[in-house]
Amino acid sequence: MNVKKGVFLTVAAIVIANCTIAQQKKIVTKENESQQWVALKQLADEDSSRLVELYKDLHQHPELGFKEERTAEIIAKELEALGYVVTRGIGKTGVAAVLHNGTGPVIMYRSDMDALPVKETSGLPYQSTATTKKEDGTIVPLMHACGHDAHITWLLGVAKIMLNLKDKWKGTLVFVAQPAEEYIKGADAMVKDNLYGRGVPLPDYLFGMHTAAYSVGYVENSFGYRMAGSTGVEVTFHGIGGHGSMPQLAKDPVIMAANAILDYQSVVMRSVSPLNPHVITVGSVDAGTVGNVIPDKATLKITTRWYEAKDRETMINGINRVDSGIALMNNLPQELYPTSKITGSVFPVKNDTVMVNKLNAAFDAKLPLVKRLIDRPATMGAEDFPLLIINSKKNPVYDFMFVGVGNKEVCAKYSKDGVFYPYNNHNPNFAVDFSAIPLGAIIGSTALLELFSK
């Protein structure tokens, strides 16, 4: 045989053999991925009825931040029944649960628990009719209008799946049920209440999922900045009360507050670059009791949103300058100058690039019913999620993603008119489609299994 020909045939045989091996590996990999999907789907489907009933119960019994006592106890008992080591009462109502399963990374999965003072108008048979008394004695309606009830349900579904698949992963799994996310105070409260001194290890990875009103089956998981920083401010204008018919004898704080609401927007429009996302919103005005009495004070509750720390400082300083200017304009004595306080502050949410890409690759390969939304813009919404680890000496990374919970048919109907989803979080008609419950548990479990894998 010709030597050159023999060498060529040998090389060709090696190439063909390598290609065959590669194809076999690819087939095995796809088969393994398919098996994982089937296993997760079976576990989630078997638990679906329980999870849906749990979700409906949580939805009908919403609780405000730092008052989630019933919710926290449900979570604690469910996790204890599964065998997790549970610690209650962290940051007042927070819960942490730990499962050690050999040597490996420490992964923390976080869910929030609190509801909103919103009156539900969805008309669903399990609609919330709950109310609660605020610190000032007023009675307000309550609703899970931001999907935290689904977050809790996903956490409990994921906890059960991960326990059933203990032979598929090694490491330490930590679940955190956090209070008072809506106040942007709960994560910080848990850390300051010695979260990591109660047997809860510092994580290598922090993961969380949030409901979004787009259709079930869609997820949005992107790296970089995804949510804005937020600083809450409360300003009280002090005046001199009097009769509504004789305003010249009073110093009207309602007028002062009204002027301030408008003047704050000049800070937004003329002090911060229009190229930088930023917001000042006054969401609450509290003044007086009847129409013919000028009260002696008026209080504004404000939220600011920002991505650059310098813009935050500009807005806070601008609010203070507006307040002082209004005091001068009304010729107030120094003792009646407006008072203000910061009610809470969080940094922007910035997802880790490597972690996001790793999870997205797993979702694309292993979850055939899930479609990823690509190039979705960052939002001006805020989250205190990163505060669980932001000052950690371990330098962990995090990923916070969004999962669609909207009814497919309803979303499809609205999309024909160019509307991506018919309602948004914090809307009194916000609703979670039941099919999103087991699917969320599958997505969360897939993420954890991928993070535990080498």
Secondary structure, 3 states (H helix, E strand, C coil): CCHHHHHHHHHHHHHHHHHHHHHHHHHHHHHHHHHHHHHHHHHHHHHHHHHHHHHHHHHHCCCCCCCCHHHHHHHHHHHHHHCCEEEEEECCCEEEEEEEECCCCEEEEEEECCCECCCCCCCCCCCCCCEEECCCCCEEECECCCCHHHHHHHHHHHHHHHHHCHHHCCEEEEEEEECCCCCCCHHHHHHHCCHHHCCCCCCCEEEEEEEEEEECCEEECCCEEEECEEEEEEEEEECECEECCCHHHCECHHHHHHHHHHHHHHHHHHCCCCCCCEEEEEEEEEECCCCCEECCEEEEEEEEEECCHHHHHHHHHHHHHHHHHHHHHCCCCHHHCCEEEEEEEECCEEECHHHHHHHHHHHHHHCCCCEECCCCCCCCCCCCHHHHCCCCCCCCEEEEEEEEEECHHHHHHHHCCCCCCCCCCCCCCCCCCCCHHHHHHHHHHHHHHHHHCC
